[in-house]
Amino acid sequence: MGKSIILLKKDFGPGPSTLKFTFLENGEKKTGFALLFEGSYYVYKNQCQHLPVELDWLDNNFLEDDGGFIICATHGAIYEPTSGLCVSGPCKGKSLNTMAYTITRDELVVTI
């Protein structure tokens, strides 16, 4: 069985809200984030599909000001929260990499 990251539901703010976490992938430190959006949870690797950079310039700041879309702070690529699909910007048509997770009563358990 793979390693897991435990995220507590109580640590999310009122939606939309994100929680950033770190994990090791092939011995390299990476980050991901979980998103609470319109009552559902989504989990993505924190990497833009245009360039291999993290999406958040300010730590754990993944959403546009109105909270309607995920945005890459480096060059403004816009992603749909529910699918990770890039709808605007240099990576239009590509999608964020999802991460497997399960939901329990109080937690999101992200599988690494």
N, C-alpha and C positions, 0 to 999 in steps of 0.2 A: 504494500500500500504506500502511496506517495505521502509526502508531508502536507500539512494543512496549516492555513492561517485562519484564526478565529476572529471574527469581527462581531461585536455586540450590536444588536439592533438599537439599543438605547443610546449608543454613541452617535447615531445619525441625528441631524437636526430635522426640523420639519422639512418635508420635500419641497423642491429638489435639494438633495444633500449628498455629499461625497465623503468617503473615508479612504485615505491613501495608506498603502502598506508596502513593505519590502519583502523580497524573497530572493533565493538563490536559483539561478538558472545556468546550468553548465559551469558552476563555480563562480559565476559573475553576479554581483548584486544588481537586482532589477526592482522596479516598483510597479505597482498596479493600483487600481482604485475600484471601489464599489460605489455604485450610484443608486440612491433611492429616488425614483422619478414616477410621479403619478401612482403611488402606492405599490410599485413593483421594484425589485432589485435587479441590477445588472452589474457584471464584473468584467473589467477590461484590463489588459496590460497597458501601462502608461508609456506608449510610444506612438508618435505620429506616424502616419503611413506615407508621408512625403519624404521626410528625413528621419534618421534614427535619433530623435530627440524626445525628451519627455514633454508631455502636453502642458503641464502647469509650470509657469514661470514663478509664481508665488506658490509656496507649498500648499497642496490640496485645493487649489483654485482652478477647477476644471470647466466651470460653466460660464456662459455669457452672463452679462449683468442681469438679464431678465430670467435666467435659469432655464431657458427653453432649449438650449443646445450645448453640447460639449464643444469647446474651442481650443485650438492649439495656440498658445500664447506666442510662439516663435513667429509664425507666419499667417495666422488667422484661419486655418482650415476649420471648417464647421462640420460637426458630426451629429447625426441623430442620436439621442440618448437611448432609445429602445433597441436600436439595431447596430449602432456603431458605424453606420454608413456615412462616408464623407459626402456631403451634399453641396459643398462649396469650397473652393480653394484648389491648390495645386495637386491634391490627391483625390479629386472628385471621382467617385465610383468605387474607391477602395474602402475597406472597412477596418475598424480597430480589431485587434485580436482579443477574442473573448477568453475568459478563464472559467473552468468548470467550478461549480459551487453547489452546495445544498443549503437549504433553509430549515432551521429548526425553530422552535417556539421563540427563542431569545437570541439566536445567532445566525450569521452566515458563515459557512465553513468552506473556505476556498481551497481547492485541491491544487497542489503544486506539482 
